[in-house]
């Protein structure tokens, strides 16, 4: 790793230091708010970044001031030997290395991931009811996911955060149950507003449950106290009575946090995106495979960040959905 370069600052003064790296567009769930039941074509293996390419890119980003790296998908645990990549990145000295997973394979992988250097884990859990979980993910797998959470806890991956996408008419009646689950386990639950990134383009505004509604429902039963959360996009709360665990909300639709966004992304096929909803990408895979040196790659990244827009336009009449759906971009 060379000497540190100037940080990645866009024209609005935002510093990009949180990198999401997707390992695959494949997933072993078919969540209704993300993917169709069948028929989504996967990227050819040759188009995916290799672990060596990912390690090199992460090294460039570390030199550019990135401090948080999260591995995502698709489902990242579907990549064979993912522990090898975790070890490579941990050896690189990533200060905060984490992963977002659906948890299906976590019971088998948690110990090896922790031993390789993974620090913490986010697990997507959209219902605590077996039948509803199966309806939303199209997989009857809630117990396996809960086993994975317990395995992660035993392995020392902490804090454990749950990501719950709240969809009107589907699971909004469970938000208080999730708060009780957090209090019983010490986990932190993040309620995420349903965003227009589903492959079937079934998103509509009337299916979005505003975060304020989620917080009000929980606060009536378990009073909440806000916590200073730094650059994290979630608004975070602890329980007023001192119970363990906590909750947070990510209000991407009702209260966009674009003005404070510090996130950037690399897709599984090596495209650099400065926003989840970006309409343009920078092809880092092409640069890598054409023999570009680290300075050239860093220059391309810096140019892209400089051009980052003020924010997505979900709430504007001229909003345009990105061509890729969530599983193809990376969470």
Short mmCIF file of the C-alpha atoms (twelve columns), coordinates in Angstrom:
data_MODEL
# 
_entry.id   MODEL 
# 
loop_
_atom_site.group_PDB 
_atom_site.id 
_atom_site.type_symbol 
_atom_site.label_atom_id 
_atom_site.label_alt_id 
_atom_site.label_comp_id 
_atom_site.label_asym_id 
_atom_site.label_seq_id 
_atom_site.Cartn_x 
_atom_site.Cartn_y 
_atom_site.Cartn_z 
_atom_site.pdbx_PDB_model_num 
ATOM 1   C CA . UNK A 1   0.000   0.000   0.000   1 
ATOM 2   C CA . UNK A 2   1.432   3.380   -1.002  1 
ATOM 3   C CA . UNK A 3   1.322   6.642   0.914   1 
ATOM 4   C CA . UNK A 4   -2.217  7.881   1.640   1 
ATOM 5   C CA . UNK A 5   -3.747  10.054  -1.056  1 
ATOM 6   C CA . UNK A 6   -6.142  12.933  -0.577  1 
ATOM 7   C CA . UNK A 7   -9.587  11.653  0.493   1 
ATOM 8   C CA . UNK A 8   -12.439 11.191  -1.960  1 
ATOM 9   C CA . UNK A 9   -14.397 14.446  -1.747  1 
ATOM 10  C CA . UNK A 10  -17.190 15.325  -4.158  1 
ATOM 11  C CA . UNK A 11  -18.209 18.807  -5.306  1 
ATOM 12  C CA . UNK A 12  -20.704 19.047  -2.431  1 
ATOM 13  C CA . UNK A 13  -18.034 18.402  0.192   1 
ATOM 14  C CA . UNK A 14  -19.111 14.846  1.023   1 
ATOM 15  C CA . UNK A 15  -16.267 12.457  1.864   1 
ATOM 16  C CA . UNK A 16  -16.686 8.928   0.445   1 
ATOM 17  C CA . UNK A 17  -15.126 6.504   2.924   1 
ATOM 18  C CA . UNK A 18  -17.653 3.622   3.028   1 
ATOM 19  C CA . UNK A 19  -17.223 1.085   0.206   1 
ATOM 20  C CA . UNK A 20  -19.708 -1.680  -0.636  1 
ATOM 21  C CA . UNK A 21  -18.257 -4.522  -2.734  1 
ATOM 22  C CA . UNK A 22  -20.672 -6.985  -4.329  1 
ATOM 23  C CA . UNK A 23  -19.271 -10.493 -4.791  1 
ATOM 24  C CA . UNK A 24  -22.079 -11.931 -6.906  1 
ATOM 25  C CA . UNK A 25  -25.473 -11.109 -8.367  1 
ATOM 26  C CA . UNK A 26  -26.670 -14.636 -7.537  1 
ATOM 27  C CA . UNK A 27  -28.943 -15.271 -4.570  1 
ATOM 28  C CA . UNK A 28  -30.500 -18.348 -2.985  1 
ATOM 29  C CA . UNK A 29  -33.565 -16.336 -1.951  1 
ATOM 30  C CA . UNK A 30  -36.062 -14.699 -4.280  1 
ATOM 31  C CA . UNK A 31  -37.360 -11.846 -2.137  1 
ATOM 32  C CA . UNK A 32  -40.508 -10.335 -3.555  1 
ATOM 33  C CA . UNK A 33  -39.260 -6.750  -3.160  1 
ATOM 34  C CA . UNK A 34  -36.023 -7.544  -5.003  1 
ATOM 35  C CA . UNK A 35  -36.178 -10.396 -7.526  1 
ATOM 36  C CA . UNK A 36  -38.690 -12.263 -9.706  1 
ATOM 37  C CA . UNK A 37  -39.637 -15.813 -8.744  1 
ATOM 38  C CA . UNK A 38  -37.768 -17.123 -11.789 1 
ATOM 39  C CA . UNK A 39  -36.041 -16.000 -14.932 1 
ATOM 40  C CA . UNK A 40  -33.314 -13.561 -13.864 1 
ATOM 41  C CA . UNK A 41  -30.133 -14.304 -15.819 1 
ATOM 42  C CA . UNK A 42  -26.875 -14.473 -13.807 1 
ATOM 43  C CA . UNK A 43  -23.619 -12.844 -14.803 1 
ATOM 44  C CA . UNK A 44  -21.150 -15.232 -16.484 1 
ATOM 45  C CA . UNK A 45  -18.301 -16.230 -14.152 1 
ATOM 46  C CA . UNK A 46  -15.764 -14.592 -16.472 1 
ATOM 47  C CA . UNK A 47  -17.388 -11.200 -15.892 1 
ATOM 48  C CA . UNK A 48  -17.108 -11.374 -12.096 1 
ATOM 49  C CA . UNK A 49  -14.132 -9.760  -10.426 1 
ATOM 50  C CA . UNK A 50  -11.679 -12.331 -9.119  1 
ATOM 51  C CA . UNK A 51  -10.660 -12.224 -5.470  1 
ATOM 52  C CA . UNK A 52  -7.253  -10.919 -6.514  1 
ATOM 53  C CA . UNK A 53  -8.899  -8.105  -8.489  1 
ATOM 54  C CA . UNK A 54  -11.132 -7.227  -5.548  1 
ATOM 55  C CA . UNK A 55  -8.149  -7.182  -3.193  1 
ATOM 56  C CA . UNK A 56  -6.258  -4.855  -5.498  1 
ATOM 57  C CA . UNK A 57  -9.192  -2.479  -5.900  1 
ATOM 58  C CA . UNK A 58  -9.799  -2.371  -2.153  1 
ATOM 59  C CA . UNK A 59  -6.120  -1.495  -1.705  1 
ATOM 60  C CA . UNK A 60  -6.565  1.463   -4.055  1 
ATOM 61  C CA . UNK A 61  -9.640  2.597   -2.148  1 
ATOM 62  C CA . UNK A 62  -7.862  2.308   1.191   1 
ATOM 63  C CA . UNK A 63  -5.178  4.643   -0.150  1 
ATOM 64  C CA . UNK A 64  -8.013  7.012   -1.104  1 
ATOM 65  C CA . UNK A 65  -9.281  7.163   2.470   1 
ATOM 66  C CA . UNK A 66  -11.889 4.389   2.564   1 
ATOM 67  C CA . UNK A 67  -12.194 2.967   6.073   1 
ATOM 68  C CA . UNK A 68  -15.281 0.768   5.926   1 
ATOM 69  C CA . UNK A 69  -15.630 -2.141  3.489   1 
ATOM 70  C CA . UNK A 70  -18.775 -4.252  3.396   1 
ATOM 71  C CA . UNK A 71  -19.084 -7.382  1.258   1 
ATOM 72  C CA . UNK A 72  -22.511 -7.778  -0.327  1 
ATOM 73  C CA . UNK A 73  -24.393 -9.523  -3.108  1 
ATOM 74  C CA . UNK A 74  -26.677 -10.991 -4.293  1 
ATOM 75  C CA . UNK A 75  -25.744 -13.423 -1.567  1 
ATOM 76  C CA . UNK A 76  -21.992 -13.163 -0.854  1 
ATOM 77  C CA . UNK A 77  -21.773 -16.551 0.879   1 
ATOM 78  C CA . UNK A 78  -22.540 -18.182 -2.476  1 
ATOM 79  C CA . UNK A 79  -19.044 -17.250 -3.691  1 
ATOM 80  C CA . UNK A 80  -16.852 -20.314 -3.201  1 
ATOM 81  C CA . UNK A 81  -14.068 -19.827 -0.685  1 
ATOM 82  C CA . UNK A 82  -15.310 -16.423 0.437   1 
ATOM 83  C CA . UNK A 83  -13.249 -16.828 3.613   1 
ATOM 84  C CA . UNK A 84  -10.140 -16.500 1.431   1 
ATOM 85  C CA . UNK A 85  -11.241 -13.057 0.261   1 
ATOM 86  C CA . UNK A 86  -12.055 -11.997 3.818   1 
ATOM 87  C CA . UNK A 87  -8.552  -13.038 4.873   1 
ATOM 88  C CA . UNK A 88  -6.970  -11.138 1.978   1 
ATOM 89  C CA . UNK A 89  -8.832  -7.961  2.888   1 
ATOM 90  C CA . UNK A 90  -8.187  -8.322  6.604   1 
ATOM 91  C CA . UNK A 91  -4.476  -8.716  5.859   1 
ATOM 92  C CA . UNK A 92  -4.699  -5.559  3.754   1 
ATOM 93  C CA . UNK A 93  -5.637  -3.765  6.966   1 
ATOM 94  C CA . UNK A 94  -9.258  -2.795  6.298   1 
ATOM 95  C CA . UNK A 95  -10.209 -0.961  9.524   1 
ATOM 96  C CA . UNK A 96  -13.860 -2.063  9.465   1 
ATOM 97  C CA . UNK A 97  -14.651 -5.195  7.463   1 
ATOM 98  C CA . UNK A 98  -18.227 -6.481  7.470   1 
ATOM 99  C CA . UNK A 99  -20.727 -8.416  5.369   1 
ATOM 100 C CA . UNK A 100 -24.419 -8.310  4.516   1 
ATOM 101 C CA . UNK A 101 -25.979 -11.755 4.015   1 
ATOM 102 C CA . UNK A 102 -29.388 -13.384 3.954   1 
ATOM 103 C CA . UNK A 103 -28.092 -15.802 6.602   1 
ATOM 104 C CA . UNK A 104 -29.058 -19.041 4.892   1 
ATOM 105 C CA . UNK A 105 -25.470 -20.366 4.912   1 
ATOM 106 C CA . UNK A 106 -24.291 -18.428 7.950   1 
ATOM 107 C CA . UNK A 107 -24.497 -21.287 10.455  1 
ATOM 108 C CA . UNK A 108 -21.916 -23.180 8.396   1 
ATOM 109 C CA . UNK A 109 -19.720 -20.166 7.632   1 
ATOM 110 C CA . UNK A 110 -19.744 -17.892 10.709  1 
ATOM 111 C CA . UNK A 111 -16.784 -19.404 12.544  1 
ATOM 112 C CA . UNK A 112 -14.554 -19.482 9.461   1 
ATOM 113 C CA . UNK A 113 -15.509 -15.919 8.528   1 
ATOM 114 C CA . UNK A 114 -14.640 -14.641 11.998  1 
ATOM 115 C CA . UNK A 115 -11.349 -16.547 11.988  1 
ATOM 116 C CA . UNK A 116 -10.508 -15.015 8.603   1 
ATOM 117 C CA . UNK A 117 -10.949 -11.499 9.969   1 
ATOM 118 C CA . UNK A 118 -14.579 -10.496 9.438   1 
ATOM 119 C CA . UNK A 119 -15.588 -8.056  12.171  1 
ATOM 120 C CA . UNK A 120 -19.353 -7.893  12.065  1 
ATOM 121 C CA . UNK A 121 -22.409 -9.022  10.138  1 
ATOM 122 C CA . UNK A 122 -25.716 -7.674  8.843   1 
ATOM 123 C CA . UNK A 123 -28.427 -10.259 8.193   1 
ATOM 124 C CA . UNK A 124 -31.575 -9.635  6.167   1 
ATOM 125 C CA . UNK A 125 -34.658 -10.824 8.082   1 
ATOM 126 C CA . UNK A 126 -37.983 -9.401  6.927   1 
ATOM 127 C CA . UNK A 127 -40.357 -11.451 9.083   1 
ATOM 128 C CA . UNK A 128 -40.240 -13.433 12.301  1 
ATOM 129 C CA . UNK A 129 -43.229 -15.511 11.194  1 
ATOM 130 C CA . UNK A 130 -42.351 -18.686 9.338   1 
ATOM 131 C CA . UNK A 131 -45.179 -18.508 6.823   1 
ATOM 132 C CA . UNK A 132 -44.622 -14.831 6.048   1 
ATOM 133 C CA . UNK A 133 -40.864 -15.245 5.809   1 
ATOM 134 C CA . UNK A 134 -41.485 -17.988 3.245   1 
ATOM 135 C CA . UNK A 135 -43.895 -15.748 1.321   1 
ATOM 136 C CA . UNK A 136 -41.478 -12.813 1.218   1 
ATOM 137 C CA . UNK A 137 -38.318 -14.765 0.380   1 
ATOM 138 C CA . UNK A 138 -40.001 -17.611 -1.516  1 
ATOM 139 C CA . UNK A 139 -37.972 -19.960 0.716   1 
ATOM 140 C CA . UNK A 140 -39.080 -21.758 3.895   1 
ATOM 141 C CA . UNK A 141 -35.841 -20.987 5.706   1 
ATOM 142 C CA . UNK A 142 -36.510 -18.864 8.791   1 
ATOM 143 C CA . UNK A 143 -35.144 -21.457 11.224  1 
ATOM 144 C CA . UNK A 144 -31.911 -21.808 9.249   1 
ATOM 145 C CA . UNK A 145 -31.453 -18.034 9.306   1 
ATOM 146 C CA . UNK A 146 -32.063 -17.906 13.063  1 
ATOM 147 C CA . UNK A 147 -29.491 -20.708 13.473  1 
ATOM 148 C CA . UNK A 148 -27.093 -18.558 11.486  1 
ATOM 149 C CA . UNK A 149 -27.641 -15.607 13.803  1 
ATOM 150 C CA . UNK A 150 -26.851 -17.735 16.821  1 
ATOM 151 C CA . UNK A 151 -23.728 -19.082 15.109  1 
ATOM 152 C CA . UNK A 152 -22.572 -15.545 14.307  1 
ATOM 153 C CA . UNK A 153 -23.048 -14.587 17.926  1 
ATOM 154 C CA . UNK A 154 -20.996 -17.565 19.117  1 
ATOM 155 C CA . UNK A 155 -18.264 -16.695 16.614  1 
ATOM 156 C CA . UNK A 156 -17.968 -13.194 18.062  1 
ATOM 157 C CA . UNK A 157 -19.265 -11.271 15.048  1 
ATOM 158 C CA . UNK A 158 -20.585 -8.140  16.726  1 
ATOM 159 C CA . UNK A 159 -22.645 -6.127  16.678  1 
ATOM 160 C CA . UNK A 160 -25.209 -8.243  14.866  1 
ATOM 161 C CA . UNK A 161 -27.586 -6.104  12.845  1 
ATOM 162 C CA . UNK A 162 -30.810 -7.231  11.199  1 
ATOM 163 C CA . UNK A 163 -32.026 -5.542  8.022   1 
ATOM 164 C CA . UNK A 164 -35.813 -5.534  7.686   1 
ATOM 165 C CA . UNK A 165 -37.411 -4.080  4.560   1 
ATOM 166 C CA . UNK A 166 -40.865 -2.873  5.580   1 
ATOM 167 C CA . UNK A 167 -43.558 -3.167  2.906   1 
ATOM 168 C CA . UNK A 168 -47.096 -1.838  3.361   1 
ATOM 169 C CA . UNK A 169 -49.675 -4.598  3.518   1 
ATOM 170 C CA . UNK A 170 -47.028 -7.247  4.090   1 
ATOM 171 C CA . UNK A 171 -45.010 -6.969  7.304   1 
ATOM 172 C CA . UNK A 172 -45.524 -3.529  8.856   1 
ATOM 173 C CA . UNK A 173 -47.502 -5.157  11.675  1 
ATOM 174 C CA . UNK A 174 -44.298 -6.867  12.894  1 
ATOM 175 C CA . UNK A 175 -42.174 -3.820  13.720  1 
ATOM 176 C CA . UNK A 176 -42.974 -4.007  17.452  1 
ATOM 177 C CA . UNK A 177 -42.256 -7.742  17.409  1 
ATOM 178 C CA . UNK A 178 -38.844 -6.993  15.911  1 
ATOM 179 C CA . UNK A 179 -38.205 -4.473  18.690  1 
ATOM 180 C CA . UNK A 180 -39.052 -7.156  21.258  1 
ATOM 181 C CA . UNK A 181 -36.681 -9.520  19.448  1 
ATOM 182 C CA . UNK A 182 -33.922 -6.911  19.651  1 
ATOM 183 C CA . UNK A 183 -34.515 -6.484  23.379  1 
ATOM 184 C CA . UNK A 184 -34.388 -10.247 23.945  1 
ATOM 185 C CA . UNK A 185 -31.244 -10.880 21.863  1 
ATOM 186 C CA . UNK A 186 -29.244 -7.662  22.005  1 
ATOM 187 C CA . UNK A 187 -29.348 -7.406  18.201  1 
ATOM 188 C CA . UNK A 188 -29.824 -4.103  16.405  1 
ATOM 189 C CA . UNK A 189 -32.710 -3.990  13.931  1 
ATOM 190 C CA . UNK A 190 -32.601 -1.636  10.953  1 
ATOM 191 C CA . UNK A 191 -35.963 -0.945  9.320   1 
ATOM 192 C CA . UNK A 192 -35.440 -0.034  5.658   1 
ATOM 193 C CA . UNK A 193 -38.006 1.729   3.523   1 
ATOM 194 C CA . UNK A 194 -39.041 -0.154  0.380   1 
ATOM 195 C CA . UNK A 195 -37.098 1.383   -2.533  1 
ATOM 196 C CA . UNK A 196 -37.715 1.315   -6.308  1 
ATOM 197 C CA . UNK A 197 -34.969 -1.220  -7.037  1 
ATOM 198 C CA . UNK A 198 -37.009 -4.397  -7.501  1 
ATOM 199 C CA . UNK A 199 -36.398 -6.354  -10.704 1 
ATOM 200 C CA . UNK A 200 -40.109 -6.691  -11.474 1 
ATOM 201 C CA . UNK A 201 -40.660 -2.913  -11.096 1 
ATOM 202 C CA . UNK A 202 -43.600 -3.486  -8.781  1 
ATOM 203 C CA . UNK A 203 -42.627 -0.657  -6.432  1 
ATOM 204 C CA . UNK A 204 -45.240 1.977   -5.702  1 
ATOM 205 C CA . UNK A 205 -45.228 4.805   -3.187  1 
ATOM 206 C CA . UNK A 206 -48.308 3.507   -1.374  1 
ATOM 207 C CA . UNK A 207 -46.296 0.397   -0.383  1 
ATOM 208 C CA . UNK A 208 -43.668 2.495   1.416   1 
ATOM 209 C CA . UNK A 209 -44.042 2.618   5.211   1 
ATOM 210 C CA . UNK A 210 -42.459 5.923   6.345   1 
ATOM 211 C CA . UNK A 211 -39.830 5.493   9.030   1 
ATOM 212 C CA . UNK A 212 -41.611 7.906   11.342  1 
ATOM 213 C CA . UNK A 213 -44.580 5.538   11.356  1 
ATOM 214 C CA . UNK A 214 -42.301 2.633   12.299  1 
ATOM 215 C CA . UNK A 215 -40.680 4.592   15.121  1 
ATOM 216 C CA . UNK A 216 -44.024 5.807   16.483  1 
ATOM 217 C CA . UNK A 217 -45.396 2.263   16.623  1 
ATOM 218 C CA . UNK A 218 -42.352 1.021   18.559  1 
ATOM 219 C CA . UNK A 219 -42.095 4.068   20.820  1 
ATOM 220 C CA . UNK A 220 -45.680 3.606   22.022  1 
ATOM 221 C CA . UNK A 221 -44.734 0.200   23.430  1 
ATOM 222 C CA . UNK A 222 -41.000 0.522   24.094  1 
ATOM 223 C CA . UNK A 223 -39.988 4.191   24.452  1 
ATOM 224 C CA . UNK A 224 -36.918 5.099   22.417  1 
ATOM 225 C CA . UNK A 225 -33.994 7.452   22.947  1 
ATOM 226 C CA . UNK A 226 -31.943 8.699   19.942  1 
ATOM 227 C CA . UNK A 227 -28.268 7.782   19.740  1 
ATOM 228 C CA . UNK A 228 -25.558 9.768   17.953  1 
ATOM 229 C CA . UNK A 229 -24.793 7.591   14.942  1 
ATOM 230 C CA . UNK A 230 -22.103 9.571   13.130  1 
ATOM 231 C CA . UNK A 231 -22.056 9.145   9.325   1 
ATOM 232 C CA . UNK A 232 -24.267 6.040   9.349   1 
ATOM 233 C CA . UNK A 233 -27.395 6.622   7.204   1 
ATOM 234 C CA . UNK A 234 -29.602 4.950   9.806   1 
ATOM 235 C CA . UNK A 235 -31.150 7.008   12.565  1 
ATOM 236 C CA . UNK A 236 -30.367 4.881   15.606  1 
ATOM 237 C CA . UNK A 237 -32.233 4.504   18.901  1 
ATOM 238 C CA . UNK A 238 -31.721 2.679   22.174  1 
ATOM 239 C CA . UNK A 239 -34.471 1.606   24.556  1 
ATOM 240 C CA . UNK A 240 -35.226 4.144   27.269  1 
ATOM 241 C CA . UNK A 241 -35.451 1.486   29.989  1 
ATOM 242 C CA . UNK A 242 -31.897 0.300   29.312  1 
ATOM 243 C CA . UNK A 243 -32.856 -2.981  27.662  1 
ATOM 244 C CA . UNK A 244 -30.203 -4.458  25.341  1 
ATOM 245 C CA . UNK A 245 -30.376 -4.133  21.585  1 
ATOM 246 C CA . UNK A 246 -31.707 -1.206  19.633  1 
ATOM 247 C CA . UNK A 247 -33.479 -0.120  16.483  1 
ATOM 248 C CA . UNK A 248 -32.761 2.169   13.583  1 
ATOM 249 C CA . UNK A 249 -34.494 3.395   10.466  1 
ATOM 250 C CA . UNK A 250 -33.149 4.019   6.971   1 
ATOM 251 C CA . UNK A 251 -35.546 6.519   5.433   1 
ATOM 252 C CA . UNK A 252 -34.252 6.478   1.856   1 
ATOM 253 C CA . UNK A 253 -37.636 7.488   0.413   1 
ATOM 254 C CA . UNK A 254 -39.421 9.633   2.996   1 
ATOM 255 C CA . UNK A 255 -36.338 11.435  4.373   1 
ATOM 256 C CA . UNK A 256 -33.407 11.005  1.957   1 
ATOM 257 C CA . UNK A 257 -29.978 11.348  3.571   1 
ATOM 258 C CA . UNK A 258 -28.147 12.156  0.323   1 
ATOM 259 C CA . UNK A 259 -26.627 15.315  1.784   1 
ATOM 260 C CA . UNK A 260 -24.588 13.245  4.240   1 
ATOM 261 C CA . UNK A 261 -23.998 10.140  2.123   1 
ATOM 262 C CA . UNK A 262 -20.508 8.649   2.379   1 
ATOM 263 C CA . UNK A 263 -21.183 5.420   0.433   1 
ATOM 264 C CA . UNK A 264 -19.745 4.198   -2.850  1 
ATOM 265 C CA . UNK A 265 -20.125 0.816   -4.553  1 
ATOM 266 C CA . UNK A 266 -18.426 -1.724  -6.776  1 
ATOM 267 C CA . UNK A 267 -20.706 -4.215  -8.507  1 
ATOM 268 C CA . UNK A 268 -19.816 -7.886  -8.865  1 
ATOM 269 C CA . UNK A 269 -18.707 -7.241  -12.459 1 
ATOM 270 C CA . UNK A 270 -16.444 -4.375  -11.473 1 
ATOM 271 C CA . UNK A 271 -18.549 -1.306  -12.192 1 
ATOM 272 C CA . UNK A 272 -18.000 1.640   -9.848  1 
ATOM 273 C CA . UNK A 273 -21.145 3.465   -8.712  1 
ATOM 274 C CA . UNK A 274 -21.170 6.649   -6.640  1 
ATOM 275 C CA . UNK A 275 -24.830 6.224   -5.666  1 
ATOM 276 C CA . UNK A 276 -27.185 3.299   -5.223  1 
ATOM 277 C CA . UNK A 277 -29.481 4.978   -7.770  1 
ATOM 278 C CA . UNK A 278 -26.713 6.116   -10.139 1 
ATOM 279 C CA . UNK A 279 -27.504 6.088   -13.853 1 
ATOM 280 C CA . UNK A 280 -23.823 5.972   -14.849 1 
ATOM 281 C CA . UNK A 281 -20.982 3.618   -13.926 1 
ATOM 282 C CA . UNK A 282 -17.196 3.581   -14.287 1 
ATOM 283 C CA . UNK A 283 -15.761 0.315   -15.613 1 
ATOM 284 C CA . UNK A 284 -12.966 -0.603  -13.206 1 
ATOM 285 C CA . UNK A 285 -12.828 -4.191  -14.471 1 
ATOM 286 C CA . UNK A 286 -11.886 -2.959  -17.923 1 
ATOM 287 C CA . UNK A 287 -9.101  -0.832  -16.452 1 
ATOM 288 C CA . UNK A 288 -7.800  -3.747  -14.381 1 
ATOM 289 C CA . UNK A 289 -7.772  -6.181  -17.275 1 
ATOM 290 C CA . UNK A 290 -6.259  -3.628  -19.676 1 
ATOM 291 C CA . UNK A 291 -3.204  -3.267  -17.452 1 
ATOM 292 C CA . UNK A 292 -3.943  0.076   -15.795 1 
ATOM 293 C CA . UNK A 293 -1.740  0.889   -12.815 1 
ATOM 294 C CA . UNK A 294 -3.075  1.869   -9.395  1 
ATOM 295 C CA . UNK A 295 -2.669  5.589   -10.081 1 
ATOM 296 C CA . UNK A 296 -4.795  5.332   -13.220 1 
ATOM 297 C CA . UNK A 297 -7.494  3.427   -11.345 1 
ATOM 298 C CA . UNK A 298 -7.416  5.948   -8.506  1 
ATOM 299 C CA . UNK A 299 -7.738  8.765   -11.038 1 
ATOM 300 C CA . UNK A 300 -10.818 7.179   -12.606 1 
ATOM 301 C CA . UNK A 301 -12.381 6.714   -9.174  1 
ATOM 302 C CA . UNK A 302 -11.634 10.291  -8.170  1 
ATOM 303 C CA . UNK A 303 -13.089 11.640  -11.426 1 
ATOM 304 C CA . UNK A 304 -16.302 9.669   -10.856 1 
ATOM 305 C CA . UNK A 305 -16.656 10.853  -7.251  1 
ATOM 306 C CA . UNK A 306 -16.072 14.449  -8.321  1 
ATOM 307 C CA . UNK A 307 -19.095 14.148  -10.632 1 
ATOM 308 C CA . UNK A 308 -21.387 12.578  -8.024  1 
ATOM 309 C CA . UNK A 309 -24.828 14.157  -8.132  1 
ATOM 310 C CA . UNK A 310 -26.518 15.936  -5.224  1 
ATOM 311 C CA . UNK A 311 -28.808 12.962  -4.658  1 
ATOM 312 C CA . UNK A 312 -31.363 10.554  -6.084  1 
ATOM 313 C CA . UNK A 313 -34.664 12.024  -7.262  1 
ATOM 314 C CA . UNK A 314 -37.152 9.450   -5.980  1 
ATOM 315 C CA . UNK A 315 -39.480 12.210  -4.843  1 
ATOM 316 C CA . UNK A 316 -39.248 14.192  -8.077  1 
ATOM 317 C CA . UNK A 317 -41.371 13.875  -11.202 1 
ATOM 318 C CA . UNK A 318 -38.296 13.249  -13.367 1 
ATOM 319 C CA . UNK A 319 -36.999 10.283  -11.313 1 
ATOM 320 C CA . UNK A 320 -35.485 7.545   -13.469 1 
ATOM 321 C CA . UNK A 321 -34.914 4.059   -12.087 1 
ATOM 322 C CA . UNK A 322 -31.411 2.645   -12.569 1 
ATOM 323 C CA . UNK A 323 -31.144 -0.090  -15.170 1 
ATOM 324 C CA . UNK A 324 -29.894 -2.589  -12.570 1 
ATOM 325 C CA . UNK A 325 -32.020 -3.980  -9.766  1 
ATOM 326 C CA . UNK A 326 -30.787 -4.252  -6.178  1 
ATOM 327 C CA . UNK A 327 -29.358 -7.762  -6.500  1 
ATOM 328 C CA . UNK A 328 -27.343 -6.688  -9.534  1 
ATOM 329 C CA . UNK A 329 -25.983 -3.564  -7.832  1 
ATOM 330 C CA . UNK A 330 -25.152 -4.876  -4.374  1 
ATOM 331 C CA . UNK A 331 -26.707 -3.831  -1.082  1 
# 
